[in-house]
Amino acid sequence: MTLLIAGLALWYVGHFWKRALPGAHANMGQRAKGISAIMILISVVFMVIGYRMTESYDLHTLPSALRHVNNLLVLFALYFMSPGPSKGAIFYKMRHPMLTGFIIWAVAHIMVNPDLASMVLFGALTVWAVLEITVINRAEPDWQPNPKGAIAKDAMFFVASIVLLVIIGYIHGLIGPSPFGA
């Protein structure tokens, strides 16, 4: 669990140090972006290895039907993380579609993974995304939405999200539990 928590801490630092230490970040210029990217990449490696190494146990049992709810939520998460909401006609006024999609993804994974390691990982990532939204809103209060796009863009990105869900689900089943069942 130590490596998992270290990865989460590095994830937070990699994302928040720009706003927490703006002077130091500005003094580094373009190198700061590279350092952030390296910290975030290392944090993901730490989280994956730490999660897989952690001996964990289920805190409670879940109905198997939640797997279908999870898959539907992940589909919407993929759509929100696509360019669809900002280029389409339905969600174009949404300020943080990617972070909203990230929250949906993390909560969906909490729903179907009742073990302690999953609660720590996905819970901390959910908290991070909520904090990120709060920090961005405070730092940039005068945000304006993109112009309204076409409903065809929404449909195109939703279909792409379905295809991506199938691909990700297949790969997920190769390296871990299949989200689509046995």
C-alpha positions in Angstrom: 0.0 0.0 0.0 3.0 2.3 0.6 3.8 2.5 -3.2 0.2 3.1 -4.0 0.0 6.0 -1.6 3.3 7.4 -2.8 2.0 7.3 -6.3 -1.2 9.1 -5.3 0.9 11.7 -3.4 3.1 12.2 -6.5 0.0 12.5 -8.7 -1.3 15.3 -6.4 2.1 17.1 -6.4 2.4 16.8 -10.2 -0.9 18.4 -10.8 -1.0 21.0 -8.0 2.5 22.4 -7.7 1.9 24.9 -10.5 -0.7 26.6 -8.4 0.9 25.9 -5.0 4.3 27.3 -6.0 3.6 29.6 -8.9 6.9 31.5 -8.6 9.0 28.4 -8.7 6.9 27.0 -11.5 7.2 30.2 -13.6 11.0 30.5 -13.0 11.4 27.0 -14.5 9.7 28.1 -17.7 9.0 25.2 -20.2 11.0 22.7 -18.1 8.2 22.9 -15.5 5.8 21.2 -17.9 8.3 18.4 -18.5 8.9 17.9 -14.8 5.1 17.8 -14.2 4.7 15.2 -17.0 7.5 13.1 -15.5 6.1 13.3 -12.0 2.6 12.3 -13.3 4.0 9.4 -15.4 6.0 8.1 -12.4 2.9 8.5 -10.2 0.9 6.3 -12.6 3.6 3.6 -12.6 3.7 3.7 -8.8 -0.1 3.6 -8.5 -0.4 0.6 -10.9 2.5 -1.4 -9.3 1.3 -0.4 -5.8 -2.3 -1.4 -6.5 -1.3 -4.7 -8.0 1.1 -5.5 -5.2 -1.3 -4.6 -2.3 -2.8 -7.5 -0.6 -6.4 -6.4 -0.1 -9.7 -7.8 1.0 -13.3 -7.0 0.1 -14.9 -4.6 2.7 -18.4 -5.7 1.6 -20.2 -7.7 -1.1 -21.8 -6.2 -4.2 -24.6 -7.3 -6.4 -23.3 -8.6 -9.8 -25.7 -6.2 -11.6 -23.5 -3.3 -10.6 -21.0 -4.5 -13.3 -23.6 -3.3 -15.9 -24.0 0.0 -14.2 -20.2 0.4 -14.0 -19.9 -0.2 -17.8 -22.6 2.3 -18.5 -20.9 4.9 -16.3 -17.5 4.2 -17.9 -19.1 4.8 -21.3 -20.3 8.2 -20.2 -17.0 8.9 -18.6 -15.2 8.1 -21.9 -17.6 10.4 -23.7 -17.0 13.3 -21.2 -13.3 12.8 -21.6 -13.6 13.1 -25.4 -13.8 16.4 -27.3 -17.5 15.7 -27.7 -18.9 17.9 -24.8 -16.9 21.0 -25.9 -17.6 20.5 -29.6 -21.2 19.3 -29.5 -24.6 20.8 -28.8 -25.6 19.0 -25.6 -22.9 19.7 -23.0 -21.0 22.6 -24.6 -21.7 24.8 -21.6 -20.0 22.3 -19.2 -16.8 23.8 -17.8 -15.0 20.6 -16.8 -16.1 17.7 -18.9 -12.8 15.8 -18.7 -12.6 16.1 -14.9 -16.3 15.2 -14.7 -15.6 12.1 -16.8 -12.7 11.3 -14.6 -14.9 11.5 -11.5 -17.6 9.3 -13.1 -14.8 6.7 -14.1 -13.4 6.7 -10.5 -16.8 6.4 -8.8 -17.8 3.6 -11.2 -14.7 1.7 -10.2 -15.4 2.3 -6.5 -18.9 0.8 -7.1 -17.5 -2.5 -8.4 -14.3 -2.9 -6.4 -15.2 -3.3 -2.7 -11.6 -3.9 -1.7 -9.5 -1.5 0.4 -6.8 -0.8 -2.2 -9.5 0.2 -4.7 -11.2 2.4 -2.2 -7.9 4.2 -1.5 -6.9 4.5 -5.2 -10.2 5.5 -6.7 -11.4 7.5 -3.7 -8.2 9.6 -3.7 -8.5 10.1 -7.5 -12.1 11.3 -7.1 -11.0 13.7 -4.3 -8.2 14.9 -6.6 -10.6 15.7 -9.5 -13.0 17.6 -7.2 -10.1 19.6 -5.8 -8.8 20.3 -9.3 -12.2 21.6 -10.4 -12.3 23.9 -7.3 -8.7 25.2 -7.8 -9.3 25.9 -11.5 -12.6 27.7 -10.8 -11.0 29.9 -8.2 -7.9 30.6 -10.4 -9.9 31.3 -13.6 -13.3 32.7 -12.5 -14.1 34.4 -15.9 -14.4 31.2 -18.0 -16.7 31.3 -21.1 -18.1 28.2 -22.9 -17.2 27.4 -26.5 -19.8 28.2 -29.1 -22.6 25.6 -29.5 -21.6 22.8 -31.8 -23.6 20.3 -33.8 -25.5 17.4 -32.4 -23.7 15.3 -35.1 -20.5 15.9 -33.1 -22.1 14.6 -30.0 -23.3 11.5 -31.8 -19.9 11.0 -33.5 -18.0 11.2 -30.2 -20.6 9.0 -28.4 -20.2 6.3 -31.1 -16.4 6.6 -30.7 -16.8 6.2 -27.0 -18.7 3.0 -27.5 -15.9 1.6 -29.7 -13.3 2.7 -27.2 -15.2 1.1 -24.3 -15.2 -2.2 -26.2 -11.4 -1.9 -26.9 -10.6 -0.9 -23.3 -12.8 -3.6 -21.9 -11.1 -6.2 -24.0 -7.6 -5.1 -22.9 -8.9 -4.8 -19.3 -10.0 -8.4 -19.5 -6.5 -9.4 -20.7 -4.7 -7.8 -17.8 -7.3 -8.1 -15.1 -10.9 -8.9 -14.5 -13.2 -8.6 -17.6 -15.7 -5.8 -17.2 -18.0 -7.6 -19.5 -18.2 -10.8 -17.5 -16.6 -14.2 -17.7 
